[in-house]
């Protein structure tokens, strides 16, 4: 099974007129999720305020140092600190090592204590060559740690500041090896994670210089802090759109076993970072997806959903689950059958997420359900027979627009048989009748009225199901009763040809000259 990097094209769920867009759209989002503003702020780069050496006293000092000062003062202090570091690096007399460490620590504190560290001033003063020199092999761990910490926070800055680390990358990568102490290796991994978070060009540089294998091996042991930092850096390094890094990662012996072990057994914070690796692997690599499925990943994801209340963990777990659902409907069906109608079942844990007050959680859970509902008739029947149905119907009429749109995909998919090609899918009339009876039609007509083209298309598709599929010719009256004709007529001269033709055809066919004559 080849990994060609075109995940969003290869991962279509079973096609139906309502369901084929949602899975493709959201899997694409899984690949490019780091471009979202929140993702960029929270995950892509991280300022290091407390070091990786576990020094409690040092951590307390850092907390005391985190006070706001005027930016010009900080910049002047940073320039002076770099000059002192330059003097310390050149000094060869007694106490030279301690002099360098003291100068490094002062620069590091300046780069750590402000919300907007004086990175630019440090770079102008010539910090990078000095920090690279202090990273040289044979240097004491304390010096290595302080140097890597300074580089970490410089890399957390603006794009041009991150790119300034290019001369330091070979040494940062070299210190990831087993010969380095754990705090030094972890701090170097943090710096590399910040560089990888900047964008594809720097990720490619890191990959070409061999960062991936030693970074991957850092998640093999059960060392919580080290595993968390390395896993976060790995997720930054392998995320899309290219699949090359993901394909390279899964070829490393033992990596998938480590991922499965950490997802199952570790604390929620570590599991969160591991789950983000799974998000990108399941979106980008067929080989990884297949191997993880064979390793029982679906049940582990469902177990985490059932037992966790951490939003930070639940989001990547849901995104991963949605990717696997779209790839292997049969595996999902097996779990659906085995654990149907229990709180620990996949539908049960998704219902828990739908009840959450967290907007993102509801939206992600609805997307996973839409992919399940795009599967076989057995998938559809199992969803339709569970507690999740009244939840979905209520959400369609009460939730924010983006969540309502995801829920509309679920309900629409439940009403149609899986179809191949361009032919109209067959209607599952029992589901359609019960869903319409539950009061959902108004929600779909509201989607038709929205300026969102995708939502309007979805609403028109559902109206077509109602007009075509409701028994005893009830469809047109129901649509008319919810002002559906008026909603469709807004497309009479719409610039989008597809929607214009769809809406006009429905109005002409079901509400043409002969509509109402029998009455």
C-alpha positions as CSV (number, residue, x, y, z in Angstrom):
1,X,0.0,0.0,0.0
2,X,1.7,3.2,-1.1
3,X,1.8,6.5,0.6
4,X,1.4,9.1,-2.1
5,X,0.5,12.0,0.0
6,X,-2.9,12.7,-1.5
7,X,-4.9,11.7,1.6
8,X,-7.8,14.1,1.0
9,X,-8.4,12.6,-2.4
10,X,-7.9,8.9,-1.4
11,X,-10.0,9.0,1.8
12,X,-13.5,9.4,0.4
13,X,-16.1,7.7,2.6
14,X,-18.7,5.6,0.9
15,X,-20.4,8.1,-1.4
16,X,-23.9,9.5,-1.0
17,X,-25.4,12.8,-2.2
18,X,-25.2,14.2,1.3
19,X,-22.2,12.6,2.8
20,X,-19.2,12.6,0.4
21,X,-18.1,16.2,1.1
22,X,-17.9,16.2,4.9
23,X,-15.3,13.5,5.3
24,X,-13.1,14.9,2.6
25,X,-13.4,18.5,3.8
26,X,-12.5,17.6,7.4
27,X,-9.7,15.2,6.6
28,X,-8.2,18.0,4.6
29,X,-8.6,20.2,7.7
30,X,-6.8,17.5,9.8
31,X,-3.8,17.8,7.5
32,X,-3.7,21.6,7.6
33,X,-5.1,22.1,11.1
34,X,-2.0,23.9,12.3
35,X,-2.9,26.8,10.1
36,X,-5.9,27.7,12.2
37,X,-5.2,30.6,14.5
38,X,-5.9,28.8,17.8
39,X,-3.8,25.9,16.7
40,X,-1.0,28.2,15.7
41,X,-1.0,29.9,19.0
42,X,-1.5,26.9,21.3
43,X,0.5,24.2,19.5
44,X,2.9,25.3,16.8
45,X,5.4,27.2,19.0
46,X,5.9,27.2,22.8
47,X,7.9,29.7,24.9
48,X,9.9,27.8,27.5
49,X,9.6,29.6,30.9
50,X,10.6,26.7,33.2
51,X,13.5,24.4,32.0
52,X,13.6,20.7,31.4
53,X,16.1,19.9,34.2
54,X,13.4,19.7,36.9
55,X,15.2,22.2,39.1
56,X,12.5,23.4,41.5
57,X,14.5,26.3,42.8
58,X,15.3,27.5,39.3
59,X,11.6,27.3,38.4
60,X,10.7,29.5,41.4
61,X,13.2,32.1,40.4
62,X,11.7,32.1,36.9
63,X,8.2,32.7,38.2
64,X,9.5,35.6,40.2
65,X,11.2,37.0,37.2
66,X,8.0,37.0,35.0
67,X,7.2,40.6,35.4
68,X,6.3,43.2,32.7
69,X,8.9,45.7,31.9
70,X,9.1,48.4,29.2
71,X,10.3,46.9,26.0
72,X,13.2,49.4,25.4
73,X,14.6,48.4,28.8
74,X,14.4,44.7,28.0
75,X,16.0,45.3,24.6
76,X,18.9,47.2,26.2
77,X,19.4,44.5,28.8
78,X,19.4,41.8,26.0
79,X,22.0,43.7,24.0
80,X,24.2,44.1,27.1
81,X,23.7,40.4,28.0
82,X,24.9,39.2,24.6
83,X,28.0,41.4,25.0
84,X,28.7,39.8,28.3
85,X,28.2,36.4,26.8
86,X,30.7,37.3,24.0
87,X,33.2,38.3,26.6
88,X,32.6,35.1,28.6
89,X,33.1,32.9,25.5
90,X,36.4,34.6,24.7
91,X,37.6,34.4,28.3
92,X,40.0,31.4,28.9
93,X,41.1,31.9,32.5
94,X,40.1,30.4,35.8
95,X,36.4,29.9,36.2
96,X,35.7,30.3,32.5
97,X,33.0,27.7,32.4
98,X,31.0,29.3,35.3
99,X,31.4,32.7,33.7
100,X,29.8,31.4,30.4
101,X,27.0,29.7,32.3
102,X,26.3,32.8,34.3
103,X,26.1,34.9,31.1
104,X,23.9,32.3,29.3
105,X,21.6,32.2,32.3
106,X,21.1,35.9,32.3
107,X,20.3,36.0,28.6
108,X,18.0,33.0,29.0
109,X,16.1,34.8,31.8
110,X,15.6,37.9,29.6
111,X,14.3,35.7,26.8
112,X,11.9,33.9,29.2
113,X,10.4,36.4,31.5
114,X,8.4,38.7,29.2
115,X,5.3,38.1,27.1
116,X,7.2,39.6,24.3
117,X,10.9,38.6,24.8
118,X,13.6,40.9,23.3
119,X,14.6,38.3,20.7
120,X,15.2,40.9,17.9
121,X,17.7,42.8,20.1
122,X,19.5,39.6,21.0
123,X,19.8,38.6,17.4
124,X,21.1,42.1,16.4
125,X,23.7,41.9,19.1
126,X,25.0,38.6,17.6
127,X,23.5,35.9,19.9
128,X,23.2,33.0,17.5
129,X,26.9,32.4,16.7
130,X,27.7,32.6,20.4
131,X,24.9,30.1,21.4
132,X,26.1,27.7,18.6
133,X,29.6,27.9,20.0
134,X,28.2,27.1,23.5
135,X,26.4,24.0,22.1
136,X,29.7,22.4,21.1
137,X,30.3,18.8,22.1
138,X,32.3,18.4,25.3
139,X,30.6,21.4,27.0
140,X,29.2,20.8,30.5
141,X,25.5,20.0,30.6
142,X,24.6,23.2,32.4
143,X,26.1,25.2,29.5
144,X,24.4,23.0,26.9
145,X,21.0,23.3,28.7
146,X,21.2,27.1,29.0
147,X,22.2,27.5,25.3
148,X,19.4,25.2,24.1
149,X,16.9,27.1,26.2
150,X,17.9,30.4,24.7
151,X,17.6,29.0,21.2
152,X,14.2,27.5,22.1
153,X,12.8,30.9,23.0
154,X,14.3,32.6,20.0
155,X,12.7,29.9,17.8
156,X,9.3,30.7,19.5
157,X,9.5,34.2,18.0
158,X,8.6,35.7,14.6
159,X,9.3,33.7,11.4
160,X,12.5,35.6,10.6
161,X,13.7,35.0,14.2
162,X,13.0,31.3,13.9
163,X,14.9,31.1,10.7
164,X,17.9,32.6,12.4
165,X,18.4,29.2,14.1
166,X,19.5,27.5,10.9
167,X,23.2,27.5,11.9
168,X,22.3,25.8,15.2
169,X,20.1,23.0,13.8
170,X,22.9,20.4,13.2
171,X,24.1,20.7,16.8
172,X,20.5,20.7,18.3
173,X,19.8,17.5,16.3
174,X,23.1,15.9,17.4
175,X,22.2,16.5,21.1
176,X,19.0,14.5,20.7
177,X,21.1,11.3,20.9
178,X,21.4,8.9,23.8
179,X,24.8,10.3,24.8
180,X,23.2,13.5,25.9
181,X,21.6,13.9,29.3
182,X,17.8,13.8,29.4
183,X,17.3,17.5,30.2
184,X,19.6,18.6,27.4
185,X,18.1,16.3,24.8
186,X,14.6,17.4,25.8
187,X,15.5,21.1,25.6
188,X,17.0,20.5,22.2
189,X,13.8,18.7,21.1
190,X,11.7,21.7,22.3
191,X,13.8,24.0,20.2
192,X,13.4,21.8,17.2
193,X,9.7,21.6,17.8
194,X,9.5,25.4,17.6
195,X,11.5,25.4,14.4
196,X,9.3,22.7,12.8
197,X,6.2,24.7,13.9
198,X,7.2,27.6,11.7
199,X,6.4,26.0,8.4
200,X,7.1,23.5,5.7
201,X,10.4,24.9,4.5
202,X,12.1,24.6,7.9
203,X,10.5,21.2,8.4
204,X,12.1,20.0,5.2
205,X,15.5,21.3,6.4
206,X,15.1,19.4,9.7
207,X,14.1,16.2,7.9
208,X,17.1,16.5,5.5
209,X,19.4,16.9,8.5
210,X,18.1,13.7,10.1
211,X,16.0,15.1,13.0
212,X,13.2,12.6,12.7
213,X,14.8,9.3,13.9
214,X,16.5,10.5,17.1
215,X,13.4,12.6,17.9
216,X,11.2,9.5,17.4
217,X,13.4,7.3,19.7
218,X,12.9,9.8,22.5
219,X,9.3,8.6,22.9
220,X,10.3,5.0,23.4
221,X,11.0,5.2,27.2
222,X,8.3,5.9,29.8
223,X,9.8,9.3,30.8
224,X,6.8,11.6,31.0
225,X,8.2,15.0,30.4
226,X,10.7,13.9,27.7
227,X,8.0,11.9,25.9
228,X,5.6,14.9,26.0
229,X,8.1,17.3,24.5
230,X,9.4,14.9,21.9
231,X,5.9,13.9,20.9
232,X,4.9,17.5,20.5
233,X,8.0,18.2,18.4
234,X,7.3,15.1,16.3
235,X,3.7,16.2,15.6
236,X,5.1,19.5,14.3
237,X,7.6,17.7,12.2
238,X,5.3,15.3,10.4
239,X,2.2,17.4,9.8
240,X,1.1,18.0,6.2
241,X,0.6,18.6,3.5
242,X,3.4,16.3,2.4
243,X,3.3,12.7,3.5
244,X,7.1,12.1,3.4
245,X,7.8,12.6,7.1
246,X,4.8,10.5,8.2
247,X,5.9,7.7,5.9
248,X,9.4,8.0,7.2
249,X,8.2,7.9,10.9
250,X,6.3,4.6,10.6
251,X,9.3,2.8,9.2
252,X,11.2,3.3,12.5
253,X,11.2,0.0,14.4
254,X,9.1,0.2,17.5
255,X,7.5,3.6,16.9
256,X,3.9,2.4,16.4
257,X,4.2,0.1,19.5
258,X,5.3,3.1,21.5
259,X,2.4,5.2,20.2
260,X,-0.1,2.6,21.1
261,X,1.4,2.0,24.5
262,X,1.5,5.7,25.4
263,X,-2.1,6.2,24.2
264,X,-3.3,3.4,26.4
265,X,-1.2,3.8,29.6
266,X,0.1,7.3,30.0
267,X,-1.3,10.4,31.7
268,X,-3.6,12.7,29.8
269,X,-1.1,15.3,29.0
270,X,1.3,12.8,27.4
271,X,-1.6,11.0,25.6
272,X,-2.7,14.4,24.2
273,X,0.7,14.9,22.5
274,X,0.7,11.3,21.2
275,X,-2.8,11.7,19.9
276,X,-1.7,14.6,17.7
277,X,0.9,12.4,16.1
278,X,-2.0,9.9,15.4
279,X,-4.0,12.7,13.8
280,X,-1.3,13.4,11.2
281,X,-0.4,9.7,10.7
282,X,-4.0,8.7,10.1
283,X,-4.5,11.7,7.6
284,X,-1.3,11.2,5.7
285,X,-0.1,7.6,5.7
286,X,-2.0,4.6,4.5
287,X,0.7,2.3,5.9
288,X,0.5,3.9,9.4
289,X,-3.3,3.8,9.3
290,X,-3.4,0.1,8.4
291,X,-0.8,-0.8,11.1
292,X,-2.5,1.3,13.8
293,X,-5.9,-0.3,13.0
294,X,-4.4,-3.8,13.3
295,X,-2.9,-2.7,16.7
296,X,-6.4,-2.0,18.1
297,X,-6.2,1.8,17.8
298,X,-10.0,2.3,17.5
299,X,-10.7,0.7,20.9
300,X,-8.0,2.7,22.5
301,X,-9.4,6.0,21.1
302,X,-12.9,5.0,22.2
303,X,-11.6,4.2,25.7
304,X,-9.9,7.6,26.0
305,X,-13.1,9.3,24.9
306,X,-15.1,7.3,27.5
307,X,-12.8,8.1,30.4
308,X,-11.5,11.6,29.8
309,X,-12.9,15.0,30.3
310,X,-9.9,16.9,29.0
311,X,-10.8,19.0,26.0
312,X,-7.1,19.1,25.0
313,X,-7.1,15.3,24.7
314,X,-10.6,14.8,23.3
315,X,-10.1,17.0,20.3
316,X,-7.2,15.1,18.7
317,X,-8.7,11.8,19.8
318,X,-11.9,12.7,17.9
319,X,-10.0,13.9,14.9
320,X,-8.1,10.7,14.8
321,X,-11.2,8.6,15.2
322,X,-12.9,10.4,12.3
323,X,-9.9,9.7,10.0
324,X,-10.0,6.0,10.8
325,X,-13.8,5.8,10.4
326,X,-13.5,7.2,6.9
327,X,-10.7,4.7,6.0
328,X,-12.1,1.5,7.4
329,X,-15.9,1.3,7.8
330,X,-15.8,-2.4,8.4
331,X,-13.6,-2.0,11.5
332,X,-16.0,0.5,12.8
333,X,-18.9,-1.7,12.2
334,X,-17.3,-4.5,14.1
335,X,-17.0,-2.3,17.2
336,X,-20.5,-0.9,16.7
337,X,-21.9,-4.4,16.7
338,X,-19.8,-5.6,19.7
339,X,-20.7,-2.7,22.0
340,X,-23.9,-1.2,20.8
341,X,-26.1,0.8,23.1
342,X,-23.7,1.2,26.0
343,X,-22.1,4.3,27.4
344,X,-18.6,2.9,26.4
345,X,-19.7,2.2,22.8
346,X,-18.5,4.5,20.1
347,X,-22.0,6.0,19.7
348,X,-22.2,6.4,23.5
349,X,-18.9,8.3,23.8
350,X,-19.8,10.5,20.8
351,X,-23.2,11.3,22.5
352,X,-21.2,12.3,25.6
353,X,-19.3,14.8,23.5
354,X,-22.4,16.1,21.9
355,X,-23.8,16.9,25.3
356,X,-20.7,18.9,26.2
357,X,-20.7,22.6,26.6
358,X,-17.6,22.9,24.4
359,X,-18.4,24.0,20.9
360,X,-15.3,22.4,19.3
361,X,-16.1,19.1,21.0
362,X,-19.6,19.1,19.6
363,X,-18.5,19.9,16.1
364,X,-15.8,17.2,16.1
365,X,-18.2,14.6,17.5
366,X,-20.8,15.4,14.8
367,X,-18.1,15.1,12.1
368,X,-17.1,11.6,13.3
369,X,-20.8,10.6,13.3
370,X,-21.3,12.0,9.8
371,X,-18.5,9.7,8.6
372,X,-20.0,6.7,10.4
373,X,-23.4,7.6,8.9
374,X,-21.9,7.7,5.4
375,X,-21.2,3.9,5.7
376,X,-23.3,0.9,5.2
377,X,-27.0,0.4,6.0
378,X,-25.9,-1.3,9.2
379,X,-24.0,1.8,10.3
380,X,-27.0,4.0,9.6
381,X,-29.4,1.7,11.5
382,X,-27.2,1.5,14.6
383,X,-27.0,5.3,14.8
384,X,-30.7,5.7,14.2
385,X,-31.6,3.3,17.0
386,X,-29.5,5.0,19.7
387,X,-29.9,7.9,22.2
388,X,-27.9,10.1,19.9
389,X,-30.9,10.9,17.6
390,X,-32.8,13.3,19.9
391,X,-29.5,15.0,20.6
392,X,-28.8,15.6,16.9
393,X,-32.3,16.9,16.3
394,X,-32.1,19.3,19.2
395,X,-28.6,20.5,18.1
396,X,-29.8,21.2,14.6
397,X,-32.3,23.8,15.9
398,X,-30.3,25.3,18.8
399,X,-26.6,25.3,18.2
400,X,-24.2,27.7,16.4
401,X,-24.2,27.5,12.6
402,X,-21.0,25.5,12.1
403,X,-22.2,22.8,14.5
404,X,-25.6,22.7,12.9
405,X,-24.0,22.1,9.5
406,X,-22.0,19.1,10.8
407,X,-25.2,17.6,12.4
408,X,-27.0,18.2,9.1
409,X,-24.5,15.9,7.4
410,X,-25.2,13.2,10.0
411,X,-29.0,13.4,9.6
412,X,-28.8,13.6,5.8
413,X,-26.5,10.6,5.6
414,X,-28.9,8.5,7.7
415,X,-31.6,9.0,5.2
416,X,-29.9,7.7,2.0
417,X,-28.4,4.4,0.9
418,X,-24.8,4.3,-0.1
419,X,-24.6,5.1,-3.8
420,X,-21.9,4.6,-6.4
421,X,-21.3,7.1,-9.2
422,X,-23.6,10.0,-9.9
423,X,-27.0,8.3,-9.7
424,X,-29.4,9.5,-7.0
425,X,-29.1,7.5,-3.8
426,X,-32.0,5.4,-2.7
427,X,-33.9,6.8,0.2
428,X,-34.2,5.0,3.6
429,X,-37.8,6.0,4.1
430,X,-38.2,4.9,7.7
431,X,-35.3,7.1,8.7
432,X,-36.5,10.0,6.6
433,X,-40.0,9.9,8.1
434,X,-38.8,9.7,11.7
435,X,-36.2,12.5,11.2
436,X,-38.7,14.8,9.5
437,X,-41.2,14.0,12.2
438,X,-38.6,15.0,14.8
439,X,-38.8,18.6,13.4
440,X,-35.6,18.8,11.5
441,X,-37.0,20.3,8.2
442,X,-36.9,23.9,9.4
443,X,-33.3,23.5,10.3
444,X,-32.4,22.3,6.8
445,X,-34.4,25.1,5.3
446,X,-32.5,27.6,7.4
447,X,-29.3,26.2,5.9
448,X,-30.7,26.9,2.5
449,X,-31.1,30.6,3.5
450,X,-27.5,30.8,4.8
451,X,-24.8,32.6,2.7
452,X,-22.6,29.5,3.1
453,X,-22.6,27.6,-0.3
454,X,-21.8,24.2,1.2
455,X,-24.6,24.6,3.8
456,X,-27.1,25.8,1.2
457,X,-26.3,22.8,-1.0
458,X,-26.8,20.4,1.9
459,X,-30.1,22.0,2.7
460,X,-31.3,21.7,-0.9
461,X,-30.2,18.1,-1.0
462,X,-32.3,17.3,2.1
463,X,-35.3,19.2,0.7
464,X,-35.0,17.0,-2.4
465,X,-35.1,13.9,-0.2
466,X,-38.2,15.1,1.5
467,X,-40.0,16.0,-1.8
468,X,-39.1,12.7,-3.3
469,X,-39.2,10.4,-0.4
470,X,-42.0,11.3,2.0
471,X,-45.0,8.8,1.7
472,X,-48.4,9.8,0.3
473,X,-46.9,12.8,-1.5
474,X,-46.6,14.7,1.8
475,X,-43.2,16.2,0.9
476,X,-44.3,19.4,-1.0
477,X,-46.8,20.4,1.7
478,X,-44.3,19.9,4.4
479,X,-41.7,22.0,2.5
480,X,-44.3,24.7,1.7
481,X,-45.4,24.8,5.3
482,X,-41.8,25.7,6.5
483,X,-41.5,28.4,3.7
484,X,-39.2,26.2,1.8
485,X,-40.5,27.5,-1.6
486,X,-39.4,31.0,-0.6
487,X,-36.0,29.7,0.5
488,X,-35.4,28.0,-2.8
489,X,-36.6,30.9,-4.9
490,X,-33.8,33.0,-3.6
491,X,-31.6,30.9,-5.9
492,X,-33.6,31.9,-9.0
493,X,-30.8,34.2,-10.2
494,X,-28.0,33.0,-8.0
495,X,-24.4,33.2,-9.3
496,X,-23.7,29.6,-8.3
497,X,-24.9,27.6,-11.3
498,X,-25.1,24.3,-9.4
499,X,-27.3,25.7,-6.7
500,X,-29.4,27.7,-9.2
501,X,-30.1,24.7,-11.3
502,X,-30.8,22.5,-8.3
503,X,-33.2,24.9,-6.6
504,X,-35.0,25.9,-9.9
505,X,-35.5,22.3,-10.9
506,X,-37.0,21.4,-7.5
507,X,-39.4,24.3,-7.6
508,X,-40.4,23.6,-11.2
509,X,-40.8,19.8,-10.6
510,X,-42.7,19.9,-7.3
511,X,-44.3,23.3,-7.3
512,X,-45.0,24.0,-10.9
513,X,-48.2,25.0,-12.7
514,X,-50.0,21.9,-11.6
515,X,-49.2,22.2,-7.9
516,X,-52.4,22.3,-5.8
517,X,-54.8,21.7,-8.6
518,X,-56.0,18.4,-7.1
519,X,-57.1,20.3,-4.1
